[in-house]
Amino acid sequence: MATFVIIGAGLAGAKAAETLRGEGFDGDIVLLGTEPERPYERPPLSKGVLLGKAERESAFVHPAGWYAENRVDFRPGVTVTAIDPAGHAVTADGGAVAYDKLLLATGAAPRRLDLPGADLDGVHYLRTMQESERLRAAFATGARVVIIGAGWIGLETAAAARLADCPVTVVEPEPGALHRTLGPELGAVFGDLHRSHGVEFRFGETVTSLYVPPQAPPRPGEPVAPKIAGVVTSSGDQVRGEVIVVGIGVIPNDALAQAAGLEVSNGVVTDAALRTSDPDIFAAGDVASSFNPLLGHRVRVDHWSNALNGGVAAAKAMLGQDVSYDRVPYFFSDQYDLGMECCGLPSPGAYDQVVYRGDVRAREFIAFWLSGGRLVAGMNVNVWDVAGDIQALIRSGRELNPARLANPGIPLTDV
Ligand SMILES: Cc1cc2nc3c(=O)[nH]c(=O)nc-3n(C[C@H](O)[C@H](O)[C@H](O)COP(=O)(O)OP(=O)(O)OC[C@H]3O[C@@H](n4cnc5c(N)ncnc54)[C@H](O)[C@@H]3O)c2cc1C
């Protein structure tokens, strides 16, 4: 009987296991994960769980008994340290595991702050359930919060901190919020949203050091416990804060693949079937840099829907089905009373025009990013049930009339 091994018990790994069984695979499935938890979804960690509005239980992908019931040999707390593609085996904490087919679903890890003091207690990252719970407890003290990075993690965390009544300053080297993700136009919408909730921004500044005030000498026998008290930025200013949140991007967990001789380039390189440079090894989710036939190039998408759908697609490909993973990248976010979905990749340089439909000031609109008249990306803000239509317009590759796109009287399907 065949054994399929999945490294990484996140959303992509869990969905792959579910799909293998759902598609009738009767062999052994071994799911190996570093974390002590069973697979969970991460979006609630910067939203409901961080706000204290959602139970941790609600984040899990499957009920606790699901793995045993479906004969998935799930091993939490197990880290894979090496892959031997020639020998078809992986080395894990608990010993070697042989595989017929292997899926890499190892995700990504937060980029670390490389400054003295970055390992002190008050410095937080947000990737795991425990980190979210720690941060929620820190916010509950009403501490001043400094957030490094005005990306998605930084801004969602800023919203949660403000809703907990903590004073918040965000330090960001780019000229605006979400600048490299959305460009200046939509970045400004998010910047204004946060300002209206009392967030202070320091754009165009980097954090040059962490501020740890000198301490009185400890009494004999007492441990030295330096405390973080803020950051110093490139402007020379000191920004006070007892809680520092670092949200400066993620790095794909591709070192295992690289050490095994697989092709790696900002993630594990795969074809459109999510197959790596080894025919028996596949990759999905945040760690995969996959050829997307729709976009015509490789892309690494570190968003929820890519983990969900990529895990399903990789499992089907492992079963020998014909897979062409060509989804339009999709992302969602919730901040205060703003909910949005974004389809496509609207980074600066990818578009030459932004068209709006609806009321931008009331934050109830759709933004369309166009390049040469063709739709590159679309974001619906507090407007719902249009993501499918936006994706269809992106897929069509047709030249669109901006005036019709902006006209709320014309259904998107007729644009
Ligand atoms: C706080 C937060 C909020 C987010 N919010 C949103 C959102 O609102 N919308 C959205 O679209 N996306 C969001 N995302 C992104 C989304 O959660 C990720 O894209 C998704 O979690 C990726 O899933 P994955 O399974 O590929 O990887 P992961 O979730 O990172 O899971 C990979 C797992 O593999 C394990 N692992 C790594 N190496 C090994 C090894 N050698 N051996 C064993 N196990 C290993 C890791 O410990 C981890 O548990 C958010 C992410 C975070 C952190």
The ligand as an SDF file (V2000), in Angstrom:
LIG
                    3D

 53 58  0  0  0  0  0  0  0  0999 V2000
   -1.9040   36.3130   11.8260 C   0  0  0  0  0  0  0  0  0  0  0  0
   -2.1960   35.9750   10.4100 C   0  0  0  0  0  0  0  0  0  0  0  0
   -3.3410   36.4720    9.8080 C   0  0  0  0  0  0  0  0  0  0  0  0
   -3.6420   36.1580    8.4840 C   0  0  0  0  0  0  0  0  0  0  0  0
   -4.7590   36.6760    7.9180 N   0  0  0  0  0  0  0  0  0  0  0  0
   -5.0550   36.4070    6.6430 C   0  0  0  0  0  0  0  0  0  0  0  0
   -6.2150   36.9340    6.0190 C   0  0  0  0  0  0  0  0  0  0  0  0
   -6.9710   37.6800    6.6380 O   0  0  0  0  0  0  0  0  0  0  0  0
   -6.4740   36.6060    4.7410 N   0  0  0  0  0  0  0  0  0  0  0  0
   -5.6650   35.7840    4.0250 C   0  0  0  0  0  0  0  0  0  0  0  0
   -5.9460   35.5260    2.8500 O   0  0  0  0  0  0  0  0  0  0  0  0
   -4.5290   35.2590    4.5670 N   0  0  0  0  0  0  0  0  0  0  0  0
   -4.2080   35.5490    5.8600 C   0  0  0  0  0  0  0  0  0  0  0  0
   -3.0790   35.0320    6.4310 N   0  0  0  0  0  0  0  0  0  0  0  0
   -2.2140   34.1580    5.6430 C   0  0  0  0  0  0  0  0  0  0  0  0
   -2.6380   32.6940    5.7360 C   0  0  0  0  0  0  0  0  0  0  0  0
   -2.9600   32.3670    7.0480 O   0  0  0  0  0  0  0  0  0  0  0  0
   -1.4870   31.8130    5.2290 C   0  0  0  0  0  0  0  0  0  0  0  0
   -1.3690   32.0750    3.8610 O   0  0  0  0  0  0  0  0  0  0  0  0
   -1.7610   30.3380    5.4900 C   0  0  0  0  0  0  0  0  0  0  0  0
   -1.7290   30.0780    6.8670 O   0  0  0  0  0  0  0  0  0  0  0  0
   -0.7210   29.4660    4.8130 C   0  0  0  0  0  0  0  0  0  0  0  0
   -0.9970   28.1390    5.0990 O   0  0  0  0  0  0  0  0  0  0  0  0
    0.1100   26.9900    4.9030 P   0  0  0  0  0  0  0  0  0  0  0  0
   -0.5780   25.7320    5.2860 O   0  0  0  0  0  0  0  0  0  0  0  0
    0.7160   27.1340    3.5830 O   0  0  0  0  0  0  0  0  0  0  0  0
    1.2660   27.3370    5.9170 O   0  0  0  0  0  0  0  0  0  0  0  0
    1.2500   27.5070    7.5230 P   0  0  0  0  0  0  0  0  0  0  0  0
   -0.0870   27.9640    7.9990 O   0  0  0  0  0  0  0  0  0  0  0  0
    2.4330   28.3800    7.8300 O   0  0  0  0  0  0  0  0  0  0  0  0
    1.5010   26.0470    8.0370 O   0  0  0  0  0  0  0  0  0  0  0  0
    2.7300   25.3880    7.8510 C   0  0  0  0  0  0  0  0  0  0  0  0
    2.9900   24.4980    9.0320 C   0  0  0  0  0  0  0  0  0  0  0  0
    4.1530   23.7200    8.7380 O   0  0  0  0  0  0  0  0  0  0  0  0
    4.9240   23.6090    9.9020 C   0  0  0  0  0  0  0  0  0  0  0  0
    6.3030   23.2670    9.5260 N   0  0  0  0  0  0  0  0  0  0  0  0
    7.2230   24.0810    8.9540 C   0  0  0  0  0  0  0  0  0  0  0  0
    8.3840   23.4170    8.7730 N   0  0  0  0  0  0  0  0  0  0  0  0
    8.1840   22.1580    9.2370 C   0  0  0  0  0  0  0  0  0  0  0  0
    9.0040   21.0020    9.3250 C   0  0  0  0  0  0  0  0  0  0  0  0
   10.2690   21.0060    8.9030 N   0  0  0  0  0  0  0  0  0  0  0  0
    8.4870   19.8660    9.8680 N   0  0  0  0  0  0  0  0  0  0  0  0
    7.1900   19.8500   10.3080 C   0  0  0  0  0  0  0  0  0  0  0  0
    6.3770   20.9260   10.2350 N   0  0  0  0  0  0  0  0  0  0  0  0
    6.8680   22.0580    9.7130 C   0  0  0  0  0  0  0  0  0  0  0  0
    4.7690   24.9680   10.5490 C   0  0  0  0  0  0  0  0  0  0  0  0
    5.1070   24.9250   11.9080 O   0  0  0  0  0  0  0  0  0  0  0  0
    3.2920   25.2410   10.3060 C   0  0  0  0  0  0  0  0  0  0  0  0
    2.5100   24.7360   11.3510 O   0  0  0  0  0  0  0  0  0  0  0  0
   -2.7620   35.3410    7.7550 C   0  0  0  0  0  0  0  0  0  0  0  0
   -1.5850   34.8480    8.3570 C   0  0  0  0  0  0  0  0  0  0  0  0
   -1.3150   35.1630    9.6750 C   0  0  0  0  0  0  0  0  0  0  0  0
   -0.0530   34.6510   10.3110 C   0  0  0  0  0  0  0  0  0  0  0  0
  1  2  1  0
  2  3  1  0
  2 52  2  0
  3  4  2  0
  4  5  1  0
  4 50  1  0
  5  6  2  0
  6  7  1  0
  6 13  1  0
  7  8  2  0
  7  9  1  0
  9 10  1  0
 10 11  2  0
 10 12  1  0
 12 13  2  0
 13 14  1  0
 14 15  1  0
 14 50  1  0
 15 16  1  0
 16 17  1  0
 16 18  1  0
 18 19  1  0
 18 20  1  0
 20 21  1  0
 20 22  1  0
 22 23  1  0
 23 24  1  0
 24 25  2  0
 24 26  1  0
 24 27  1  0
 27 28  1  0
 28 29  2  0
 28 30  1  0
 28 31  1  0
 31 32  1  0
 32 33  1  0
 33 34  1  0
 33 48  1  0
 34 35  1  0
 35 36  1  0
 35 46  1  0
 36 37  1  0
 36 45  1  0
 37 38  2  0
 38 39  1  0
 39 40  1  0
 39 45  2  0
 40 41  1  0
 40 42  2  0
 42 43  1  0
 43 44  2  0
 44 45  1  0
 46 47  1  0
 46 48  1  0
 48 49  1  0
 50 51  2  0
 51 52  1  0
 52 53  1  0
M  END
$$$$
